[in-house]
Each structure stands twice: as structure tokens, then as C-alpha cells.
Amino acid sequence: MSHPNPLAPFQPRIGDAAPDFSCRTTRGELALSDYRGRWLVLFSHPADFTPVCTSEFVAFARAARDFDAIGCDLLGLSVDSLFSHLAWVRAIEERFALKIPFPVCEDPSMAIARAFGMLDAAAGTSATVRGLFVIDPQGIVRMSCFYPMSTGRSVAEILRTVRALQLSDGHDVATPEGWQPGDEIIDFADMAREDGLGVSDWLYRTRKLEVSK
């Protein structure tokens, strides 16, 4: 019989309030509560000056305007020091000729990482940290994902997910796999029929979203 691991990390689930925190960042002191009223993508990475993390930062920087256009901010996090963050951001900007327009939090005590379940209580390094949380304007976790150190995340998929969540909130609809803005949404109109008689595609129907002008 297995027993729960007392050192297993607590991880906020979808629908939970995101744990508040304050930290020093590359753009000054910030708290998670500062982002209330806007969507937020909080993403962590194992270490500064590493190639996979650098590729993610470049992708987030290039997509920053797209996130901002839908009312969504970006906030990076790692256990490295603020001085390391500043040097790494400068190196990325020089190497790729682009600005990192979002702040990066330092978490040397790993307190934030542990509060979000990115590390267990016994962890002594950041080796397992590549987590991401989408937090809505009310401070509620709406999506989370964890990737291994070897695999970079798809920034395009994260942006798509935020857009889909916003559409669902605004119009009380569901989106199918791979949905993109302008695509059809799930049509639940006839799915309540118990027998499906007379409805040839009762299992799966889509329709265009009707938006009142």
C-alpha cells in the first residue's frame, strides 16, 4: 500500500487562487497581486544562460506585443539572482538584437517555486523547474503545465490557450483542438438529446461564433 509523500509539493490546481508573492525583478519590486485586472503568464526556467531557456525568452520577447494586445502580461522566474538575470537579459538583447520587455523575478530561496509546486520541500536545486501558469484577472489559475529541462515550450500554443480561455469566458463557449481566432467553436445545441435521433452529427458539431455588433 502506497502512502502520500509528505515532501510532495503543493501545486495550485485549475480554479485555485494563485499564491501571492513579492520579489525583486529586472524591472523593480513586484507582487503577483500587481497584475490583478489583467491576464498573466507566469513561467519559470531552470537556470539563466542556458540554451533552451534562452530560446524560450527570445520567443516570448517576439510574441510580447501579441500577449499585450489581448491584455496579458508576461513574468519570468528562476532561482538565479537578480544580478544574473540582468546579465543574461543583456546578453540575449545583444546576441539577438531584441529587447526583453517583461520582468524576470529572482527566487534564490526557491520559496516561489515551492509555493507553486515547481519543487518539493527537499529539493536543493532548480533542476525540475520549467513550470508555467496562466492566471486570470481575478488571480485564479486557469492553466498550468510542466516541461522537462530538455524540452522548450511552445509560446504560440501558450498564446493560443490564453485567447481560447478569454473567448470561453466572454461568450460561454468551448473550443476544439487547435482552435485559432476565427475558427468554429463547439456547438452544444443538440448534444443534450439522449438518443441523438435525427441528428447525424450529434457527437461532434461546430459552428461559427455569432458576435452581436
Disulfide bonds with the S-S distance in Angstrom:
none
